[in-house]
Amino acid sequence: MATMASSPEESDILNITSSPAEPNVFDDELNGTETMQLATHDQLPSLEEVHQKSSLDLPTESFEEKRNTRKIRRSWLCIAIVFPFIVVALIITFLVVFNSSAPVEEFDATATVGGPGSPSTTTEEVLGPGTVVGGSSDSQDWKVYSQDSTTPRPTLRPTAKITDPPTATVKTRMELAKECLGRVSDAALFEDDELGPEEFAQARALEWIVNTDNQQLPVPAAASPDSYAGRFVQRYALAVMYYSMAEVLEFGGTDNWRKEFDFLSEKNECEWNMKLDYTAAEQVYYYGVSCDYEGRVTSIVMPKNRLQGTIPPEIELFPKNLKKLSFLDNFLEGTLPDWPDLKKITHIDLSNMDVTGSIPDSWGKMTELRGLFLSWNDLSGSIPPSIGGMTNLRDLRLSGNIFEGTLPD
């Protein structure tokens, strides 16, 4: 049988197929990795070992022991808080007991006190029967000696008589008000007279502002236009004007005024008025008392209000701001007051009343006066020459009086 010859390529294929298997390197590396993982896993502690280790690390103190520890801590804390109070109480108790056990000297003997060079004066205070006080003027160590003692007595120091300190006198509200208002008003009118103090408008106004006025303004140390001092004097002056011009009727306790304007009420004195609006003229008028923005009286206007009495001099207590004064057509009488300080007033209307006397010469100092109306009164005498110094006077009405002489230049 004939054999077939094989080609070289086929021989190579056969050789490769029939060659023995060579070892695989990748398989060796994989086997090595698995071996290392098994060795590492064998090194980890087991679950039982972990639980055993954790139980050993936990504190072994029981619940009772913890509670006892907390009680001990609380006890020490209470002791630390209470201990200082106990110490203070013991100290106070010791001091009280010590002071109560100390002997008390009876003060029944003649004592001398003083210093070197002062006049010797013996007091009649007593330090026990027959004892005297003495000591060295240099050391100032004083001792008590008995008459029965054999200890030599040092020379007594000259003494000064011990007197009680003067007590401060507290003045009443009425006394303070009299001192204050006595500087701006006639203080003699505050005192009693045969007819009683109620006959004087000043005394009645004083009584009202001190005891009856609901505002009870503090009494200033001195009468001045500042702060409450100005308000106190201003309110007093308006009260004097009311009591001078209002005849209080016995029946019902009312006065004769046609409009009361809330005088002597608890309101601020700048609200003692009645407001009149003139829409056509776009003006507002106040009957009664009106003030400026600082609360100082600027005008007193009460025409045809049945005023009866006299014009008080206290109207001069509004010297810096009063500009208008009108009592037109009332029943006022008496004389014109002397108002030398009303230098800012611009308008005075006292017409159609029963005023007598003459025009005061001091009115010539009203250099800001523009209108002076004194018609239909019982004024007499000559017109004072000082009226000629009213350089701003534009309207002067003096008809219906019995003046004599000539008009001043």
C-alpha positions as CSV (number, residue, x, y, z in Angstrom):
1,M,0.0,0.0,0.0
2,A,1.5,3.2,-1.0
3,T,2.1,5.9,1.6
4,M,1.3,9.5,1.0
5,A,3.9,12.1,1.7
6,S,2.8,15.0,3.8
7,S,3.7,18.6,3.1
8,P,5.9,20.7,5.5
9,E,2.9,22.9,6.6
10,E,0.9,19.9,7.6
11,S,3.8,18.5,9.5
12,D,4.0,21.7,11.6
13,I,0.3,21.5,12.3
14,L,0.6,17.9,13.5
15,N,3.5,18.8,15.6
16,I,1.6,21.5,17.4
17,T,-1.4,19.3,17.9
18,S,0.5,16.4,19.2
19,S,2.9,18.4,21.5
20,P,2.4,18.0,25.2
21,A,0.4,20.7,27.2
22,E,2.5,23.5,28.6
23,P,1.8,25.0,32.1
24,N,-0.6,28.2,32.1
25,V,0.9,31.2,33.9
26,F,-2.4,33.0,34.4
27,D,-3.9,30.1,36.2
28,D,-1.0,30.2,38.6
29,E,-1.5,33.9,39.4
30,L,-5.2,33.3,40.0
31,N,-4.5,30.4,42.3
32,G,-2.1,32.6,44.2
33,T,-4.6,35.4,44.7
34,E,-7.2,33.0,46.0
35,T,-4.7,31.6,48.4
36,M,-3.8,35.1,49.8
37,Q,-7.5,35.9,50.3
38,L,-8.0,32.7,52.2
39,A,-5.0,33.4,54.4
40,T,-6.3,37.0,55.1
41,H,-9.8,35.7,55.9
42,D,-8.3,33.2,58.3
43,Q,-6.6,36.1,60.2
44,L,-9.9,38.1,60.9
45,P,-11.4,37.5,64.4
46,S,-14.6,35.5,64.6
47,L,-17.9,37.0,65.6
48,E,-17.7,35.3,69.0
49,E,-14.3,36.9,69.6
50,V,-15.6,40.4,68.7
51,H,-18.5,40.0,71.2
52,Q,-16.2,38.8,73.9
53,K,-13.8,41.7,73.4
54,S,-16.7,44.2,73.5
55,S,-18.0,42.8,76.8
56,L,-14.6,43.1,78.3
57,D,-14.3,46.8,77.3
58,L,-17.7,47.8,78.8
59,P,-17.8,49.2,82.4
60,T,-18.7,46.6,85.0
61,E,-20.4,49.1,87.4
62,S,-23.9,48.1,88.4
63,F,-27.0,50.3,88.5
64,E,-26.9,50.4,92.4
65,E,-23.4,51.6,92.4
66,K,-24.2,54.3,89.9
67,R,-27.1,55.5,92.1
68,N,-25.0,55.6,95.2
69,T,-22.3,57.6,93.5
70,R,-24.9,60.2,92.4
71,K,-26.2,60.4,96.0
72,I,-22.7,61.1,97.3
73,R,-22.2,63.8,94.8
74,R,-25.5,65.5,95.7
75,S,-24.6,65.4,99.4
76,W,-21.3,67.1,98.9
77,L,-22.9,69.7,96.8
78,C,-25.5,70.5,99.5
79,I,-22.8,70.7,102.1
80,A,-20.8,73.1,99.9
81,I,-23.8,75.4,99.6
82,V,-25.0,75.3,103.2
83,F,-21.6,75.6,104.9
84,P,-21.0,79.3,104.2
85,F,-24.4,80.2,105.7
86,I,-23.6,78.1,108.8
87,V,-20.3,79.9,109.2
88,V,-22.0,83.4,108.9
89,A,-24.7,82.4,111.4
90,L,-22.1,81.3,113.9
91,I,-20.2,84.5,113.6
92,I,-23.3,86.6,114.1
93,T,-24.3,84.5,117.1
94,F,-20.9,85.0,118.6
95,L,-21.0,88.7,118.2
96,V,-24.4,89.0,119.7
97,V,-23.5,86.9,122.7
98,F,-20.2,88.8,123.1
99,N,-21.9,92.2,123.0
100,S,-24.7,91.2,125.4
101,S,-22.2,89.9,128.0
102,A,-20.1,93.2,127.9
103,P,-20.6,95.4,131.0
104,V,-22.7,98.5,130.5
105,E,-21.6,101.7,132.2
106,E,-24.2,103.9,133.8
107,F,-24.0,107.5,132.8
108,D,-24.7,109.3,136.0
109,A,-21.5,111.3,136.8
110,T,-20.2,114.7,135.7
111,A,-18.1,114.5,132.5
112,T,-15.8,116.9,131.0
113,V,-14.9,116.9,127.3
114,G,-12.9,119.2,125.1
115,G,-9.4,119.8,123.7
116,P,-6.3,121.7,124.5
117,G,-6.9,125.4,124.6
118,S,-10.7,125.3,124.5
119,P,-12.7,126.9,127.4
120,S,-13.4,124.5,130.3
121,T,-17.1,123.8,130.4
122,T,-18.5,121.0,132.6
123,T,-21.6,119.2,131.3
124,E,-24.2,117.8,133.6
125,E,-24.1,114.4,132.0
126,V,-23.3,111.6,134.4
127,L,-21.2,108.5,134.0
128,G,-22.1,106.6,137.2
129,P,-22.0,107.8,140.7
130,G,-18.9,109.9,141.4
131,T,-17.0,109.1,138.2
132,V,-15.2,111.5,135.9
133,V,-13.7,111.3,132.5
134,G,-10.1,112.2,131.9
135,G,-7.1,111.4,129.8
136,S,-3.9,112.6,128.2
137,S,-4.3,115.3,125.6
138,D,-1.4,113.7,123.6
139,S,-2.5,110.1,123.6
140,Q,-6.2,110.8,123.5
141,D,-6.6,107.7,125.7
142,W,-9.7,108.3,127.9
143,K,-10.4,106.4,131.1
144,V,-13.1,106.3,133.6
145,Y,-12.0,106.9,137.3
146,S,-14.1,106.3,140.3
147,Q,-14.0,108.5,143.4
148,D,-13.0,105.4,145.5
149,S,-10.1,104.6,143.2
150,T,-6.6,105.2,144.5
151,T,-5.2,105.6,140.9
152,P,-4.0,109.2,140.5
153,R,-6.1,111.2,138.2
154,P,-4.6,113.1,135.3
155,T,-5.5,116.7,134.7
156,L,-8.8,116.9,133.0
157,R,-8.9,118.4,129.5
158,P,-10.8,121.6,129.0
159,T,-14.1,120.9,127.4
160,A,-16.8,122.5,125.4
161,K,-20.5,122.2,126.1
162,I,-22.3,119.6,124.0
163,T,-25.3,121.0,122.4
164,D,-27.9,119.4,120.1
165,P,-27.5,120.1,116.4
166,P,-30.1,122.6,115.1
167,T,-33.1,121.0,113.5
168,A,-34.0,122.1,109.9
169,T,-37.2,123.9,109.7
170,V,-39.5,122.6,107.0
171,K,-41.7,125.3,105.5
172,T,-45.2,124.6,104.4
173,R,-46.5,125.1,100.9
174,M,-48.4,128.2,102.0
175,E,-45.3,129.7,103.6
176,L,-43.2,129.1,100.4
177,A,-46.0,130.6,98.3
178,K,-46.1,133.7,100.4
179,E,-42.3,134.1,100.1
180,C,-42.5,133.7,96.3
181,L,-45.5,135.8,95.5
182,G,-44.7,138.4,98.1
183,R,-41.9,139.6,95.8
184,V,-44.4,140.4,93.0
185,S,-47.5,141.2,94.9
186,D,-48.4,143.2,98.0
187,A,-47.6,140.7,100.8
188,A,-49.7,142.7,103.3
189,L,-52.8,141.6,101.4
190,F,-52.0,138.0,102.3
191,E,-52.5,138.6,106.0
192,D,-55.7,138.7,108.0
193,D,-57.5,142.0,108.7
194,E,-60.6,143.0,110.6
195,L,-62.9,141.9,107.7
196,G,-61.1,138.7,107.1
197,P,-58.6,137.7,104.3
198,E,-61.4,136.7,102.0
199,E,-62.0,140.4,101.3
200,F,-58.7,140.7,99.5
201,A,-58.5,139.2,96.0
202,Q,-54.8,138.5,96.5
203,A,-55.5,136.4,99.6
204,R,-58.3,134.5,97.9
205,A,-56.0,133.8,94.9
206,L,-53.2,132.7,97.2
207,E,-55.6,130.3,99.0
208,W,-56.8,128.9,95.7
209,I,-53.4,128.3,94.0
210,V,-52.0,126.7,97.2
211,N,-54.8,124.5,98.3
212,T,-57.6,124.3,95.7
213,D,-56.0,124.4,92.3
214,N,-56.1,120.9,90.8
215,Q,-52.9,121.4,88.9
216,Q,-50.9,122.0,92.2
217,L,-47.9,123.5,90.4
218,P,-44.7,123.3,92.4
219,V,-43.9,126.5,94.3
220,P,-40.8,128.1,92.8
221,A,-38.0,129.3,95.0
222,A,-38.2,132.8,93.4
223,A,-40.7,134.4,91.1
224,S,-39.3,134.5,87.6
225,P,-40.6,134.0,84.1
226,D,-38.9,130.7,83.7
227,S,-40.4,127.2,83.7
228,Y,-42.9,126.5,86.5
229,A,-42.0,129.8,88.2
230,G,-43.6,131.6,85.3
231,R,-46.7,129.4,85.2
232,F,-47.1,129.6,89.0
233,V,-47.0,133.4,89.0
234,Q,-49.1,133.7,85.8
235,R,-51.8,131.4,87.1
236,Y,-51.9,133.4,90.4
237,A,-52.2,136.7,88.6
238,L,-55.2,135.5,86.6
239,A,-56.8,134.2,89.8
240,V,-56.3,137.7,91.3
241,M,-58.0,139.2,88.3
242,Y,-60.9,136.8,88.6
243,Y,-61.5,137.5,92.3
244,S,-61.1,141.2,91.6
245,M,-63.8,141.3,88.9
246,A,-66.2,138.5,89.8
247,E,-68.8,139.0,92.4
248,V,-69.6,135.5,93.7
249,L,-73.3,135.2,94.4
250,E,-74.4,133.5,97.6
251,F,-77.2,131.6,95.8
252,G,-75.7,128.7,93.9
253,G,-72.1,129.8,94.5
254,T,-71.8,131.2,91.0
255,D,-70.4,134.5,89.8
256,N,-71.8,137.4,87.8
257,W,-69.8,136.8,84.6
258,R,-71.7,136.3,81.4
259,K,-69.1,133.9,80.1
260,E,-66.8,132.2,82.7
261,F,-64.2,131.1,80.1
262,D,-63.3,128.1,82.4
263,F,-61.6,130.4,84.8
264,L,-60.0,128.6,87.8
265,S,-60.7,125.3,86.2
266,E,-58.2,122.4,86.1
267,K,-57.3,123.3,82.5
268,N,-54.2,125.1,81.5
269,E,-54.7,128.8,82.0
270,C,-54.1,129.3,78.2
271,E,-57.3,127.4,77.6
272,W,-59.4,129.8,79.7
273,N,-61.1,131.2,76.6
274,M,-63.8,130.9,74.0
275,K,-62.8,130.5,70.4
276,L,-64.7,132.5,67.7
277,D,-64.2,131.7,64.0
278,Y,-64.9,134.4,61.5
279,T,-65.0,132.4,58.3
280,A,-65.6,135.4,56.0
281,A,-62.6,137.2,57.3
282,E,-60.6,134.0,57.7
283,Q,-59.6,135.0,61.2
284,V,-59.9,133.4,64.7
285,Y,-60.5,135.4,67.8
286,Y,-60.2,134.3,71.4
287,Y,-62.4,135.8,74.1
288,G,-60.8,135.3,77.5
289,V,-57.1,134.5,77.8
290,S,-54.9,133.5,75.0
291,C,-51.1,132.7,75.0
292,D,-48.2,132.3,72.6
293,Y,-46.6,129.0,71.6
294,E,-44.5,129.1,74.8
295,G,-47.6,129.3,77.0
296,R,-47.2,132.9,78.1
297,V,-50.3,135.2,78.2
298,T,-50.5,137.6,75.2
299,S,-54.0,138.9,75.4
300,I,-56.9,139.3,77.9
301,V,-60.1,140.2,76.1
302,M,-63.5,140.1,77.9
303,P,-65.8,142.9,76.5
304,K,-69.4,143.0,77.7
305,N,-69.0,140.2,80.2
306,R,-70.6,141.9,83.2
307,L,-67.3,142.3,85.0
308,Q,-67.7,144.0,88.3
309,G,-65.0,145.2,90.7
310,T,-61.7,146.8,90.1
311,I,-58.7,146.4,87.8
312,P,-55.9,144.7,89.8
313,P,-52.3,145.8,89.5
314,E,-51.3,142.1,89.1
315,I,-52.0,142.4,85.4
316,E,-48.5,143.9,85.3
317,L,-47.2,140.4,86.0
318,F,-47.4,139.7,82.2
319,P,-44.8,142.3,81.2
320,K,-42.9,140.5,78.4
321,N,-45.8,139.2,76.3
322,L,-49.1,140.9,77.1
323,K,-50.0,142.9,74.0
324,K,-53.8,143.3,74.2
325,L,-56.1,144.2,77.1
326,S,-59.8,144.8,76.6
327,F,-62.5,145.2,79.3
328,L,-64.8,147.3,77.1
329,D,-68.3,147.9,78.3
330,N,-68.2,146.4,81.8
331,F,-69.0,147.6,85.3
332,L,-65.4,148.1,86.6
333,E,-64.6,151.0,88.8
334,G,-61.7,152.3,90.9
335,T,-58.6,153.9,89.4
336,L,-56.2,153.0,86.6
337,P,-53.4,150.9,88.0
338,D,-49.7,151.9,87.7
339,W,-48.2,149.6,85.1
340,P,-44.7,150.8,84.4
341,D,-43.5,147.4,83.1
342,L,-46.1,146.8,80.4
343,K,-43.7,148.0,77.7
344,K,-44.8,145.5,75.0
345,I,-48.5,146.1,75.1
346,T,-50.0,147.5,71.9
347,H,-53.7,147.8,72.6
348,I,-55.7,148.9,75.7
349,D,-59.5,149.3,75.7
350,L,-61.1,150.3,79.0
351,S,-64.0,152.3,77.5
352,N,-67.5,152.7,78.8
353,M,-66.9,151.9,82.5
354,D,-66.9,153.7,85.8
355,V,-63.1,154.2,86.2
356,T,-62.1,157.4,88.1
357,G,-58.9,159.3,88.8
358,S,-56.3,160.3,86.2
359,I,-54.1,158.6,83.7
360,P,-50.9,157.4,85.5
361,D,-47.7,159.1,84.3
362,S,-46.0,155.7,84.0
363,W,-48.2,154.8,81.1
364,G,-46.0,157.0,79.0
365,K,-43.4,154.2,79.1
366,M,-45.7,152.0,76.9
367,T,-43.7,152.9,73.8
368,E,-45.2,150.1,71.8
369,L,-48.8,151.2,72.4
370,R,-50.8,151.9,69.2
371,G,-54.3,152.2,70.4
372,L,-55.5,153.7,73.8
373,F,-59.3,153.8,74.4
374,L,-60.5,155.4,77.6
375,S,-63.7,157.0,76.5
376,W,-66.8,157.3,78.6
377,N,-65.4,157.0,82.1
378,D,-65.1,159.4,85.0
379,L,-61.4,160.2,84.4
380,S,-60.3,163.7,85.3
381,G,-57.2,165.9,85.7
382,S,-54.7,166.7,83.0
383,I,-53.3,164.4,80.4
384,P,-49.7,163.5,81.5
385,P,-46.9,164.9,79.3
386,S,-45.4,161.4,79.1
387,I,-48.2,160.4,76.7
388,G,-46.4,162.5,74.1
389,G,-43.5,159.9,74.2
390,M,-45.8,157.2,72.8
391,T,-44.2,157.4,69.3
392,N,-46.2,154.4,68.0
393,L,-49.6,155.7,69.1
394,R,-52.0,155.9,66.2
395,D,-55.5,155.9,67.9
396,L,-56.2,157.9,71.1
397,R,-59.8,158.2,72.3
398,L,-60.5,160.1,75.5
399,S,-64.0,161.5,74.9
400,G,-66.7,161.3,77.6
401,N,-64.3,162.3,80.5
402,I,-63.6,165.5,82.4
403,F,-60.0,166.1,81.4
404,E,-58.6,169.6,81.6
405,G,-55.5,171.3,80.2
406,T,-54.0,170.8,76.8
407,L,-52.8,167.8,74.9
408,P,-49.0,167.1,75.2
409,D,-46.8,167.5,72.2
